[in-house]
Amino acid sequence: MERDYSETVSVIIPVYQLEKYIEQTLDCVVAQTYTDWEVVCVEDGSKDRSAEIIEEYITKNGLEDKIRLIRQTDDYGAAAARNRGVNESKGRYIAYLDGDDVWSCDKLKKELEFMKKNDASFVFTGYEFADENAVGNGKVVKVPGTLNYKQALKNTTIFTSTVMFDTEKISREKLQMPKIKSEDTALWWRILREGTLAYGLNENLVLYRRPKKSLSSNKLEAIRRIWMLYRKAEHLNIFVSAYNFVFWAVRAVGRRV
């Protein structure tokens, strides 16, 4: 009998050089209390054993009907990997998970219940910063109950591995990330700019692993990326950009200290 995907959450995992982490990330999905899920891993030209580890994991655990691996021979970037994963997915709901992050076992259950309760199309949750071993450091990011476009320009608290979309309300075509730096934030802003309201579930359901040399830990790069988003992606003038940047900077520092 053909599988019914009407309540399935498709988990999109871009994979690049993640042989140290990907098995733990897959473990956290398999452990979910909400069991109607599929995983679409898009391996993006890694030079390590990421793809082989995923293939071995699928076979070892008999998960051929739950986890799919798509192999790309070149590194097209995270945006292209996520977009292909979305396009190849079958579930009604899309959840993003970076290949080095970890979910709590009830993340999907709680988030989907929250989405349905609020009749929402776009939801996100709180999260906690963690070290390279995915051990939380106690710094939990609290999220607002809702975020609209103007608020989101000042507060980039929506973290990719916490997000879920309902594709019956926001099409897969509209979920295509642009091929720019901070492509995830650019997508959230584009969707919110079109009038969608994002709902925040203020519970810590995700561990955000931050290896010491990760791009996201580079403060100067983060500053440059957010400024370019204001100016090039959103086409805001310099004064509006500076206004939003001040709020962003204060909140960004608050999340990390």
N, C-alpha and C positions, 0 to 999 in steps of 0.2 A: 504493500500500500504506500502511495506517495505521501511524503511527510508534509504536514500542515505547518507552515511557517508564520501563521497569523499572530502568534504570541511569542515568536522566537526573537531573542536578542542576538544580533550579529556583532561579535567582538572583533574589531579591526586592530591588528597588531602589525605595525611596520617593523621590519627586522633588519638591522645593519650592525655587524660586528658585536653581537650580543651573546656569544657563546658562554660567557660567565653568568648570565642572568636569565636567559630565556626559559629554562626549565622551571625555575621558581615562579616566573610569571605565568606560565601555563598551569602550574600546580594551583595557583590561586583562582583560576577560572574553573578548573575541574572541581574544586572544593566548594563552588557556589551552592547555596541552598536553593536558589532558583535554577532549575535544571534544563529549561528549554532555551538553550543557547547553541550557537555555532561559533567557531573561531576561524577567522580568515587571516592567516599569516602571509604577509607579502615580504619575501626576502629580497633585499635590494642590492644584489651584487656584492655581498660580504666576501671578504678574503679569509675569514675564519671558518669554524665548523658550525655556525649557526643553523644552516639548513639541515645538515646531517643530524644534528641534535634534535631538531623538530621532527624529522622523519623517524628517528629512532623512538622518540617519545610517543608518537602516534601509534606505531606498531606495537611497542611494548605494552601500552595501555589499552589497545583495542579501540582506538578512537577515530577510526577511519571515517565514520559517519558524523563526527562532531568537529574535527579539526582538519582544515585544508591548508596546504602549503602551496603558495604561488611563487615560483622562482623567476626573478628578473636577472638577466646577465650583467646589466650595467647598473650603476648607482644613479638613479633618477631623482633621489631625494625623498624626504619624508612625505611631502605633499603628494607627490605622484604615487607613492606606495599606499598611502591612506586612500587616495581617490580610487585606485584600482581595487583595493579591498572593499570599499563601499559598493562599487559597480558590480563586483563579483558576488556580493553577499546576497542572501535570500530572505533574511528575517525582516520583520516589520520595523524592529527597533535597531538602531545603530549605537553601539557604545565603543568609544576609543580607549585603547590601552597601550601605552608605550611599553616596549619589550623589556624594560628594566624596572618597571613599577609593579606594585603589588596591591591587590584589592583585599578588603576584609571579606570573609566568606558570605556575608549577607548583603554585599554591595548591590548586586543586581536586583535582588528581591525588594530591598527598601527603596531603591531609586525608581523602580518600575511602579511600585505601589504609590509613591509620591507623585510620579508623573500622571498616573490615572486619577488620583484624588484631585489634582489641580487642573485636569483636562489640558495639560501642557504639551507642547511640542518640543521643548528644549529645556533640559534640566541639567544641573550640575551639583556637586556635593563639596563638603569640606575635605581637607586632606592634611597630612602631617609630613613634614620634611624628615628624611631618613638618610642614614649614611650609606656607604657603598655596600654594606651587608644587609640593607633593608631593615635596619634597626631604627625605629623612630627616635627622634631627639627631643620629643616633647613639645616642639613648636608646631602647634596645630593652627591651620588657617581657617578662620571662621568665615562663612559666606553669608551675604544678605539674602533675604527671602525672595527678592526679585531684582532683576537688573534690566533696565532698558538701554537703548543705544547711548544716550547722553551720559548715563551713569557709568556704562562700561568703558567709555573713553577715559574716564578718570580712575577706573578700578579694574585692572586686568587680573582679577582674582579667579577667573574661570580657568581651571587647569585641565588640560586635554584628557588625562586619564580618569577624570570624574564625569565627563560629558555623556549624555544620552539624548538621541533624537528619535522622534516618531516620524517615519517616512510616509505615513498616510497624511501628514500635515505639512511636512517639509520634504520635498522630493529629493531623491538621490542626486538629481541634476544640480539642485541648489546647495548640496553638501560638498561640492567639489572645491577643494582648497586651492587658492592661488599659489603659483610657484614663486613665492617670495619668502624672505626670512620672517619668522613668526607667522607662518601661514595659518596656524590654528587661530590665533587672535584675530587675524584678518578675516577669517571665515565667521567667527562669532560676531564681529562688528557688522559684517555685510548682512547677516541674517537679522540682527537686531535693528539695523538701519531700515529694513523693509517692514518693520512694525511688529515683529515677534517679541514677546516678553520671555526672558529666561528666568526659570524658577530655581532657587537655591535651596538644597536640603542641607541644613547646617549640622551635619554629622560627619565625623572623621571616619571615612570609609576607604581611604586610599593612602598608601605610603609612596611618597615621591622620592625615589632614590636619586641622590645627587653625588655621583662620583666626583672626586676632587678636581678633575680636569674637564668636567662637562662644560659645554657651551653656556648652559643656563647659569652657571656660577660665575661667568665672566661679566662683571658689572658694567664695564665700558661698552662691551658688545650689546648688552641688554639696553643700555641707554640709547645707543645708536639705532638699534632695531625699532624701538618704540617711537623714536622721533621720525624715522623714515615711514613708519606706518601712518602716522598723522599726516605727513606731508605728501607722500607718494600714493599711498593706498586710499586714504580718506580725502585727500586733496583739501585739507584744512589750511587756512592761512596761518602765517607765522604767529599771530597773536592768539588765535584760538588754540593752536598747537601748544604754545607755551603755557597757556592757562590750564589745559588738560594735563600737560606734562608735570606741572607742580603737584597736582593731586596724585598723579600716578607715582611720582617719586616718593612722596611721603608714605603712601600705602605699601609700596614695594619694600622700602626700608623696614616698615613695621612688620611685614611678613617674615623677614629674614633675621631680625635681631632677637 
